[in-house]
Amino acid sequence: MSERWSGTFWIVLSAAGFGAMAIFAKLAYQDGVSLSTMLFLRFTFAGLLLAAWGMAHGMRWPRGRDLLWLLAMGGVGYVGQAYCYFSALQHASAGLVALLLYLYPAIVTLLSALAFGRRIGPARGWAVAVALAGTALTVGGDLNSEPLGIALGIGAALIYSIYILAGEGVMRRVPPLPAATVVMLAAAAVYGGAAFNAGLAPPATSAGWLAVLAIAIFSTLLAILGFLKGMEKLGATDASTLSTLEPLITIGLAAIVLGEVVSELQLVGGGLILAAIIFLARHGARRVATE
């Protein structure tokens, strides 16, 4: 298999993992799993397995200020993003939440200009406008979601954008695998405290446990490793572009597994968002390994 085909395979696998996460979460909720318990189990299993994988491959742990910064990114930024995303799934359709999260390249572009004075340029400015117009159509055409779910979905995209910008410096110094591992373990510690404080609500059936384990292993561990492997072979730009398959996978699985209906207006809006994402991915807006 050529390097390019191999890289494409890994990115598609990663996109399938991240894209299926919302479906598994909906199934776990149906089994009575609480949000804090689900995220505690997700980050604990994924973090420990990532650590084991990394140590088996000679991973060097970050130290000093970089370690502290990554712990803060995981314990504050990633905890907030995950809370908004998984809470949104309790009040909105999986397809809408997935599309709203993918506003982050447009938000990163805007925040970069506002916070750091980076020039957007006419083409990227139009891409941001198209993404926002697509969001308006997507939300306006939604048939299944509550306003709270929409607000939480946008909140997840906003926090993820801040997380990316806050981590730019440390991500240039620390390789993606140890960075992702520290972020996961920090988030696991925070959600562990929240879960035990609220009272653990683990899955009641084997189907619920399968959904939670699928989130931790397929939609987190393999999704992260797949993205890293694919980025290694394709480069960041092509990897980020191919990753736009994620919301399409979510929408398709939500229709098949959950019976969610997508309106024509949502399809148009989603198409505009994805077109803007692809443009921004190829013109400087990057994602990171975690999601």
Residue pairs with C-beta under 8 A, 6 or more apart in sequence:
1 9
3 233
4 233
4 234
6 233
7 229
7 230
7 231
7 232
7 233
7 234
7 238
7 239
8 230
8 234
8 242
9 230
10 226
10 227
10 229
10 230
10 233
11 226
11 227
11 230
11 231
11 234
11 238
11 239
11 242
11 243
11 245
12 242
12 245
13 222
13 223
13 226
13 230
14 222
14 223
14 224
14 225
14 226
14 227
14 230
14 243
15 223
15 242
15 243
15 244
15 245
15 246
15 249
16 223
16 245
16 249
17 218
17 219
17 220
17 222
17 223
17 226
18 219
18 223
18 243
18 246
18 291
19 98
19 245
19 246
19 247
19 248
19 249
19 250
19 253
20 214
20 218
20 219
20 249
20 250
20 253
21 215
21 219
21 220
21 223
21 250
21 291
22 89
22 94
22 97
22 98
22 250
22 254
23 94
23 250
23 253
23 254
23 257
23 258
24 211
24 212
24 214
24 215
24 218
24 219
25 38
25 86
25 89
25 94
25 211
25 215
26 89
26 94
26 254
26 258
27 207
27 208
27 211
27 257
28 38
28 203
28 208
28 211
28 212
28 215
29 38
29 89
29 90
30 208
31 203
31 204
31 205
31 207
31 208
31 211
32 201
32 203
32 204
32 208
33 201
33 202
33 203
33 208
33 211
33 212
34 195
34 198
34 199
34 200
34 201
35 83
35 86
35 87
35 90
36 191
36 194
36 195
36 198
37 195
37 200
37 201
37 202
38 86
38 212
38 215
39 82
39 83
39 86
39 187
39 191
39 195
40 188
40 191
40 192
40 194
40 195
40 200
41 202
41 212
41 215
41 216
42 212
42 215
42 216
42 220
43 82
43 184
43 185
43 187
43 188
43 191
43 216
43 220
44 188
44 192
44 216
45 213
45 216
45 217
45 220
45 221
46 184
46 216
46 217
46 220
46 221
46 224
47 181
47 184
47 185
47 187
47 188
48 185
49 216
49 217
49 221
50 177
50 180
50 181
50 184
50 221
50 224
50 225
51 59
51 181
51 185
53 59
53 177
53 221
53 225
54 177
54 178
54 181
57 177
59 175
59 177
59 178
59 181
60 178
61 67
61 178
61 182
62 70
62 170
62 174
62 178
62 179
62 182
66 170
66 173
66 174
67 182
69 167
69 169
69 170
70 167
70 170
70 174
70 179
70 182
70 183
70 186
71 182
71 186
72 186
73 163
73 166
73 167
73 170
73 183
73 186
74 182
74 183
74 184
74 185
74 186
74 187
74 190
75 186
75 187
75 189
75 190
77 159
77 162
77 163
77 166
77 167
78 163
78 183
78 184
78 186
78 187
78 290
79 187
79 190
79 191
80 159
81 156
81 159
81 160
81 163
82 156
82 187
82 191
84 152
84 153
84 155
84 156
84 159
85 97
85 101
85 152
85 153
85 156
87 152
88 97
88 100
88 149
88 150
88 152
88 153
88 155
88 156
89 97
89 149
90 149
91 145
91 146
91 148
91 149
91 152
92 142
92 144
92 145
92 146
92 149
92 150
92 152
92 153
93 142
93 143
93 144
93 145
93 149
93 254
93 260
94 250
94 251
94 253
94 254
94 258
94 260
95 247
95 250
95 251
95 254
95 255
95 260
95 262
95 266
95 270
96 138
96 139
96 142
96 144
96 145
96 149
96 150
96 153
96 266
97 149
97 153
97 156
97 250
98 246
98 247
98 250
98 251
99 135
99 138
99 247
99 251
99 266
99 269
99 270
99 273
100 135
100 138
100 139
100 150
100 153
100 154
100 156
100 157
101 153
101 156
101 157
101 160
101 247
101 291
102 157
102 244
102 246
102 247
102 273
102 274
102 277
103 131
103 135
103 154
103 157
103 273
104 157
104 160
104 161
104 164
104 287
105 131
105 276
105 277
105 280
105 281
105 285
105 287
106 127
106 128
106 131
106 132
106 276
106 277
106 280
106 285
107 157
107 158
107 161
108 161
108 164
108 165
108 285
109 120
109 124
109 127
109 128
109 280
109 284
109 285
110 120
110 128
111 161
111 162
111 165
112 118
112 120
112 165
113 119
113 120
115 165
120 128
123 279
123 283
124 279
124 280
124 283
124 284
127 276
127 279
127 280
127 283
128 276
128 280
130 272
130 273
130 275
130 276
131 272
131 273
131 276
131 277
131 280
133 269
133 272
134 268
134 269
134 270
134 271
134 272
134 273
134 274
134 275
134 276
135 269
135 273
136 269
137 265
137 266
137 268
137 269
137 272
138 265
138 266
138 269
138 270
138 273
139 150
139 269
140 265
140 269
141 263
141 264
141 265
141 266
141 268
141 269
142 150
142 263
142 266
143 261
143 263
144 260
144 261
160 291
163 288
164 286
164 287
164 288
167 179
167 288
170 179
171 179
171 288
176 228
176 231
176 288
176 289
177 228
177 289
179 289
180 224
180 228
180 288
180 289
180 290
183 290
184 220
184 290
202 208
202 209
202 212
203 209
203 211
203 212
223 291
224 289
224 290
227 239
227 243
227 289
228 289
230 239
230 242
231 239
234 242
236 286
237 281
237 282
240 281
240 282
240 285
240 286
240 287
241 278
241 281
241 282
243 281
243 287
244 274
244 277
244 278
244 281
247 270
247 273
247 274
248 274
251 260
251 262
251 270
254 260
255 261
255 262
262 270
281 287
